[in-house]
């Protein structure tokens, strides 16, 4: 059986590898891109195209509808489309169907589920060491983040509520921002503020500049209560040593004796004219949708790490500020651009094609998204537990992995596939590298093998005949890869079945197992 599986693996995995190199037959390549030229549809595209011309780079072709529907589901809601959703989109002849789908996905509940997970990484929602929010604090913090995204809270208001927060970490959710640091001193808090809201790492700053930022958070205090692990974040109303303050951009200000220094800082921070604030959040959203920041890493803004397309980043920041920091407006603008809808197959292979966005970046699915994708395909329900810290928590199987509020929740799969540790707030806390242990698990695990066997049982349970092989194959490809099989793939599978002499059921099971092990399934593309 493993010898024959190997043959199927070779034809499917090599097939995807070939098209990624841009050398596949036209009938295969057309499954991933179409022949349309790069025609700008908004200002993003015009600025990107100008930048690519300066670098003698040619943008990739437009991705196919099948690639788009899978990509936009994963990028917007972190969830694979169902077979029915995929077929509905592919069979829709409307010229505006991509824009319509984008609007629908931005309005779905899963949008908040997925992006709350991503913001919880940045904001360090973690119960245990080194953050130690503890279960009550982590849960109330996560729920506040989720609710803020669900209601599309303007980002300037989101930042203000976090940075001016006071109160109990168990009842006043934003106050956990000041507890979600390894040490609760003013310098560490200031480092976290710069990283989160300016995308800057203060370790490279001059000492004087770090001290000037620290002043704004030097009156943050903490008080314990009689309740276990509860803590109150307070503003120590003692006036600053000097009312004169300096902001990170070098401008100066005054903090009156009756003012909270944090409020003065926030007024400067969220001003529409503050390039650092608006460009940081615009860059983070671009990074989340396209896999790279215009400034990369997205939390490393500094003079010697300029954006790949400075005019484009400046435009996105200005648009965000002009729309009162309505994040969904920016998501919609990026998702509808040709820049986002490019194929992952470059026109001409060049090492800097991804760096300058001449192609869509191929990247492995996050651990939680991959777990949920497997659960959906194989109709599995996996429960989770959190044994420490107390109290012991058992999370019911109906919860999807992207909904887990804390990385302390036990899961060997999520650990293996690199879920974020949430120790530092850096994007690099999440590890999306492909490892040998991941490959061995997907190839050899009892779970995947058994799930593949059960996958076909639904056809028998429904009284359907596997002799209608073409429709069964269509549904397998649509369920796992969100597209129809190509003529070449069907021909190669038929040849493998004919030469094997094995029962069709076994070969279909092996096919399911094989497709789950392809780069096409495991990655955004």
TAFEN-V759028 format. One record per residue. RES is the residue in three letters. SS is DSSP state (H for helix, E for strand, - for the rest). PSI is psi in whole degrees, 0 to 359 (999 if undefined). OMEGA is omega as a letter, one per 40 degrees, with the letter a starting at -180 (none if undefined). Layout:
res = (RES RES)
ss = (SS SS)
psi = (PSI PSI)
omega = (OMEGA OMEGA)
This chain:
res = (UNK UNK UNK UNK UNK UNK UNK UNK UNK UNK UNK UNK UNK UNK UNK UNK UNK UNK UNK UNK UNK UNK UNK UNK UNK UNK UNK UNK UNK UNK UNK UNK UNK UNK UNK UNK UNK UNK UNK UNK UNK UNK UNK UNK UNK UNK UNK UNK UNK UNK UNK UNK UNK UNK UNK UNK UNK UNK UNK UNK UNK UNK UNK UNK UNK UNK UNK UNK UNK UNK UNK UNK UNK UNK UNK UNK UNK UNK UNK UNK UNK UNK UNK UNK UNK UNK UNK UNK UNK UNK UNK UNK UNK UNK UNK UNK UNK UNK UNK UNK UNK UNK UNK UNK UNK UNK UNK UNK UNK UNK UNK UNK UNK UNK UNK UNK UNK UNK UNK UNK UNK UNK UNK UNK UNK UNK UNK UNK UNK UNK UNK UNK UNK UNK UNK UNK UNK UNK UNK UNK UNK UNK UNK UNK UNK UNK UNK UNK UNK UNK UNK UNK UNK UNK UNK UNK UNK UNK UNK UNK UNK UNK UNK UNK UNK UNK UNK UNK UNK UNK UNK UNK UNK UNK UNK UNK UNK UNK UNK UNK UNK UNK UNK UNK UNK UNK UNK UNK UNK UNK UNK UNK UNK UNK UNK UNK UNK UNK UNK UNK UNK UNK UNK UNK UNK UNK UNK UNK UNK UNK UNK UNK UNK UNK UNK UNK UNK UNK UNK UNK UNK UNK UNK UNK UNK UNK UNK UNK UNK UNK UNK UNK UNK UNK UNK UNK UNK UNK UNK UNK UNK UNK UNK UNK UNK UNK UNK UNK UNK UNK UNK UNK UNK UNK UNK UNK UNK UNK UNK UNK UNK UNK UNK UNK UNK UNK UNK UNK UNK UNK UNK UNK UNK UNK UNK UNK UNK UNK UNK UNK UNK UNK UNK UNK UNK UNK UNK UNK UNK UNK UNK UNK UNK UNK UNK UNK UNK UNK UNK UNK UNK UNK UNK UNK UNK UNK UNK UNK UNK UNK UNK UNK UNK UNK UNK UNK UNK UNK UNK UNK UNK UNK UNK UNK UNK UNK UNK UNK UNK UNK UNK UNK UNK UNK UNK UNK UNK UNK UNK UNK UNK UNK UNK UNK UNK UNK UNK UNK UNK UNK UNK UNK UNK UNK UNK UNK UNK UNK UNK UNK UNK UNK UNK UNK UNK UNK UNK UNK UNK UNK UNK UNK UNK UNK UNK UNK UNK UNK UNK UNK UNK UNK UNK UNK UNK UNK UNK UNK UNK UNK UNK UNK UNK UNK UNK UNK UNK UNK UNK UNK UNK UNK UNK UNK UNK UNK UNK UNK UNK UNK UNK UNK UNK UNK UNK UNK UNK UNK UNK UNK UNK UNK UNK UNK UNK UNK UNK UNK UNK UNK UNK UNK UNK UNK UNK UNK UNK UNK UNK UNK UNK UNK UNK UNK UNK UNK UNK UNK UNK UNK UNK UNK UNK UNK UNK UNK UNK UNK UNK UNK UNK UNK UNK UNK UNK UNK UNK UNK UNK UNK UNK UNK UNK UNK UNK UNK UNK UNK UNK UNK UNK UNK UNK UNK UNK UNK UNK UNK UNK UNK UNK UNK UNK UNK UNK UNK UNK UNK UNK UNK UNK UNK UNK UNK UNK UNK UNK UNK UNK UNK UNK UNK UNK UNK UNK UNK UNK UNK UNK UNK UNK UNK UNK UNK UNK)
ss = (- H H H H H H H H H H H H H H H H H H H - - - - - H H H H - - - E - - - - - - - - - H H H H H H H H H H H H - - - - - - - E E - H H H H H H H H H H H H H - - - - - H H H H H H H H - - - - - - H H H H H H H H H H - - H H H H H H H H H H H H H H - - - - - - - - - - - H H H H H H H H H H H H H H H H H - - - - H H H H H H H H H - - - E E - - - - H H H H H H - - - - - - - H H H H H H H H H H H H H - - - H H H - - H H H H H H H H H - - - - E E E E E - - - - - - E E E E E - - - - - - - - E E E - - - - - E E E - - - - - - H H H H H H H H H - - - - - H H H H H H H H H H H H H H H H - - - - - - - - - - - - - - - - - - - H H H H H H H H H H H H H - - - - H H H H H H H H H - - - - - - E - - - - - - - - - - - - - - - - - - - - E E - - H H H H H H H H H H H H - - - - - E E E - - - - - - E E E - - - - - H H H - - - - - - E - H H H H H - - - - - - - - - - H H H - - - - - - H H H H H H H H H - H H H H H H H H H H - H H H H H - - - - - - - H H H H H H H H H H H H H - - - - - H H H H H H H H H H H H H H - - - H H H H H H H H H H H H H - - H H H H E E -)
psi = (318 330 316 322 320 321 318 320 316 315 327 312 316 327 311 320 322 315 331 332 355 19 19 159 154 321 334 314 327 343 343 343 164 180 6 141 162 98 116 139 348 182 330 311 320 315 320 316 320 316 321 322 321 330 10 40 143 128 155 166 168 139 157 165 322 317 317 313 320 315 312 327 313 319 331 317 3 29 139 146 149 168 316 319 320 312 322 315 315 329 358 125 0 141 338 20 331 315 321 316 320 313 318 317 322 338 355 153 328 340 313 323 311 314 339 322 316 320 331 330 312 321 6 53 101 134 327 188 140 7 312 52 337 158 315 315 316 319 315 326 312 316 325 317 313 314 322 319 320 320 4 48 129 141 331 323 320 313 318 317 324 312 342 15 142 165 188 135 344 340 333 87 313 338 341 343 323 348 343 51 152 322 135 54 163 322 316 319 316 320 318 321 313 318 314 315 348 352 30 143 112 351 334 359 154 150 320 321 322 318 321 323 321 327 321 339 16 352 20 127 169 137 137 168 180 343 138 122 4 145 144 125 129 157 113 112 10 129 155 159 328 138 346 127 159 128 164 337 5 348 157 157 180 135 110 162 337 9 145 120 330 321 322 318 316 322 319 316 309 7 134 338 355 100 320 317 309 323 329 312 323 319 323 321 318 315 316 329 329 357 351 148 152 324 125 130 155 349 34 53 125 161 326 18 67 160 149 327 84 321 323 316 318 321 314 318 317 319 318 313 321 332 24 38 36 105 325 331 320 319 312 319 314 314 329 354 155 332 315 325 15 156 160 5 113 150 314 119 123 144 332 12 316 321 323 11 42 6 155 136 122 130 149 147 145 157 312 321 320 318 315 324 315 318 321 314 316 10 51 153 113 125 163 154 155 105 331 149 172 150 155 132 135 119 126 156 341 346 131 158 326 348 353 127 350 134 354 349 129 133 111 326 312 324 314 323 15 38 159 138 335 34 328 339 357 148 333 356 335 128 108 18 150 129 164 323 323 314 318 322 310 327 323 355 145 323 309 320 316 321 322 321 318 336 318 347 332 331 318 319 330 1 20 149 134 355 338 64 324 315 323 317 318 313 326 311 317 322 319 317 358 36 165 151 150 166 320 319 317 319 317 324 317 320 318 320 315 318 338 324 12 161 145 323 317 321 323 322 317 325 315 312 319 315 325 337 3 155 327 323 318 347 155 142 999)
omega = (a i i i i i i i a a a a i i a i a a i i i a a i a a i a a i a a i a a i i i a i i a i a i a i a i i i i i a i i i a i i i i i i a i a a i a a i a a a a i a i i i i a i i a i a a a i a a a a a i i i i i i i a i i a a a i i i a a i i a i i i a a i i a a a a e a i i a a a a a a a i a a i i a a i i a a a i i a i i i a a a i a i a i i a i i a i a a a i i a i a i a i a i a a i i i i a i a a a a i a a i a i i a i a a i i i a i a a a a a i i a a i i i i i a i i i a i a i i a i a i i i i a a i i a i i i a a a i i a i a i a i a i i a i i a a i i a a a a a a a i a i a i i i i a a a i i i i i a e a i a i i a a i a i i i a a i i i i a i i i a i i i i i i a a i i i a a a a a a i i i a i i i i a i i a i a a a i a a i i a i a i i a i i a a i i i a i i i i a a i i i a i a i i a i e i e i a i a a a a a i a a i a a a i i i a i i i a i a a i i a i a i a a i i a i i a i i i a i a i a i i a a a a i a a a a i i i a a a a a i i a i i a a i i i a a a i i i a i i a a a a i i i i i i i i i i a i i i i i a a a a a i a a a a i i i i i i a a i a a i a i a a i a none)
